[in-house]
Amino acid sequence: MTSGNPQPRNDAEQALHALFMRGLDGDAAAYHAFLQKLSVHLRAYLARRLFGWPDEVEDLVQECLLAMHNQRHTYQSDQPLTAWVHAIARYKMIDLLRAKSAREALHEPLDDDLAVFAESANEASDARRDLAGLLDTLPDRHRLPIVHVKLEGLSVAETAKLTGMSESAVKVGIHRGLKALALKIKEAI
């Protein structure tokens, strides 16, 4: 390459540069076409770098377009346009990553061995034991329909076949059993 000669430009660079320069000269249609082509270019550029964050890519494309529009007077026409564009996009991407890391720093990872989880597991175990104890105080005609329908997820018809009760008796047993459990819990409190 000889000194003083600008670098050869690829087709995308040449097309973007031509549209941008015409836009700077007041050609609104060329500037609009430039923004559309640049959006496609930026979307691909940022998507490769922000893989896994597609929502962030679109927001960043819009931020870059706005920044480029606001800073268009800083572009030096003898320099590659895409280098200028990529520099602005990199700064915007760094700003995004800094903001994300600052937000992530506020989130403390939870350790499964924390006492809070152990207490929760113990509380669930205690609740199952307490419920079993309460259910044991009910007669079979109330206890069995509650266990099979409400706890095991069987249908009323399946419970009726399993227990030898009629479907109506299963429904009545659930209703009366839950009512009796509620009364026992109320008395315990």
C-alpha positions in Angstrom: 0.0 0.0 0.0 1.4 3.4 -0.9 1.5 6.1 1.6 -1.2 8.8 1.3 -3.7 6.4 -0.4 -6.8 5.5 1.6 -7.4 1.8 2.3 -9.4 -0.1 -0.3 -13.0 -0.4 0.9 -15.2 -3.5 0.5 -18.7 -3.2 -1.1 -20.6 -2.8 2.2 -18.2 -0.1 3.3 -18.5 1.7 0.0 -22.3 1.6 0.0 -22.6 2.7 3.6 -20.1 5.5 3.1 -21.7 6.8 -0.1 -25.2 6.9 1.5 -23.9 8.5 4.7 -22.0 11.2 2.8 -25.1 11.9 0.6 -27.1 12.1 3.8 -24.7 14.5 5.4 -25.2 16.7 2.3 -28.9 16.8 2.9 -30.3 13.8 0.9 -32.9 12.6 3.4 -33.7 9.4 1.3 -30.0 8.5 1.2 -29.7 9.0 5.0 -32.8 6.9 5.6 -31.4 4.1 3.4 -28.1 4.5 5.3 -29.8 4.0 8.6 -31.6 0.9 7.4 -28.5 -0.7 6.0 -26.5 0.3 9.0 -29.1 -1.3 11.3 -28.7 -4.6 9.6 -24.9 -4.3 9.8 -24.9 -3.4 13.5 -27.4 -6.1 14.4 -25.1 -8.7 12.9 -22.0 -7.1 14.5 -23.5 -7.0 17.9 -25.3 -10.3 17.8 -21.9 -12.0 17.2 -20.6 -10.3 20.3 -23.6 -10.6 22.6 -24.7 -14.1 21.7 -27.4 -15.2 24.1 -28.7 -11.7 24.7 -31.0 -11.1 21.7 -33.1 -8.5 23.5 -30.1 -6.5 24.4 -28.9 -6.5 20.8 -31.9 -4.7 19.5 -31.8 -2.1 22.2 -28.1 -1.6 21.6 -28.7 -1.2 17.8 -31.1 1.6 18.6 -28.7 3.3 21.0 -25.9 3.1 18.5 -28.0 4.6 15.7 -28.9 7.4 18.0 -25.3 8.0 19.1 -24.1 7.9 15.5 -26.8 10.4 14.4 -25.8 12.7 17.3 -22.1 12.4 16.6 -22.3 12.4 12.7 -20.4 15.7 12.7 -17.3 13.9 14.2 -16.9 11.5 11.3 -13.8 12.2 9.1 -14.8 11.3 5.6 -11.3 10.1 4.6 -11.5 7.3 7.3 -13.4 4.0 6.9 -17.0 4.5 8.1 -17.3 1.0 9.5 -14.3 1.7 11.8 -16.1 4.7 13.2 -19.3 2.8 13.5 -17.6 -0.1 15.2 -15.9 2.2 17.7 -19.2 3.7 18.8 -20.8 0.3 18.9 -17.9 -1.0 21.1 -18.3 1.9 23.5 -22.1 1.3 23.8 -21.5 -2.5 24.3 -19.0 -1.8 27.1 -21.5 0.6 28.7 -24.1 -2.2 28.6 -21.7 -4.8 30.0 -20.7 -2.5 32.8 -24.3 -1.8 33.7 -25.1 -5.5 33.6 -22.1 -6.4 35.8 -23.1 -3.7 38.3 -26.7 -5.1 38.5 -25.4 -8.6 38.8 -23.0 -7.6 41.6 -26.1 -6.7 43.6 -27.4 -10.3 43.3 -25.8 -12.7 45.7 -25.9 -16.4 44.5 -27.9 -18.6 46.8 -26.1 -21.6 48.3 -28.4 -24.7 48.6 -26.7 -25.5 51.9 -27.8 -22.3 53.6 -29.7 -22.7 56.9 -32.7 -21.1 55.4 -33.2 -23.9 53.0 -32.6 -26.6 55.7 -35.2 -24.9 57.8 -37.6 -24.9 54.9 -37.1 -28.6 54.3 -37.6 -29.3 58.0 -40.7 -27.1 58.0 -42.2 -29.0 55.0 -41.4 -32.3 56.7 -43.0 -31.1 60.0 -46.0 -29.9 58.1 -46.4 -33.3 56.4 -46.1 -35.0 59.8 -48.7 -32.7 61.3 -51.1 -33.2 58.5 -50.7 -37.0 58.7 -51.4 -36.7 62.4 -54.5 -34.7 61.9 -55.8 -37.0 59.1 -55.3 -40.0 61.4 -57.9 -38.5 63.8 -60.5 -38.7 61.1 -62.7 -41.7 60.4 -61.8 -43.7 57.2 -64.9 -42.4 55.4 -63.5 -38.8 55.6 -59.7 -39.5 55.7 -59.5 -41.8 52.7 -61.3 -39.5 50.2 -59.1 -36.6 51.3 -55.9 -38.6 51.0 -56.7 -40.1 47.6 -58.4 -37.1 45.9 -56.7 -34.1 47.5 -53.2 -35.4 48.3 -52.7 -38.2 45.7 -54.6 -36.5 42.9 -56.9 -39.3 42.0 -60.3 -38.6 40.6 -63.6 -39.0 42.6 -64.5 -42.0 40.4 -61.0 -43.6 40.9 -61.3 -43.1 44.7 -64.8 -44.5 44.7 -63.6 -47.7 43.0 -60.5 -47.9 45.3 -62.4 -47.5 48.6 -65.7 -49.2 47.6 -67.6 -46.0 48.3 -70.1 -44.3 46.0 -68.9 -41.1 44.2 -71.4 -39.1 46.2 -70.0 -40.6 49.5 -66.5 -39.7 48.4 -67.5 -36.1 47.8 -69.4 -35.9 51.1 -66.4 -37.5 52.8 -64.0 -34.9 51.4 -66.4 -32.0 52.4 -67.0 -33.2 55.9 -63.4 -34.3 56.4 -62.0 -30.9 55.4 -64.6 -29.2 57.7 -63.5 -31.4 60.6 -59.8 -30.7 59.9 -60.4 -26.9 59.8 -62.2 -27.1 63.2 -59.3 -29.1 64.7 -56.7 -26.6 63.4 -58.8 -23.7 64.7 -59.0 -25.3 68.1 -55.2 -25.9 68.1 -54.5 -22.2 67.5 
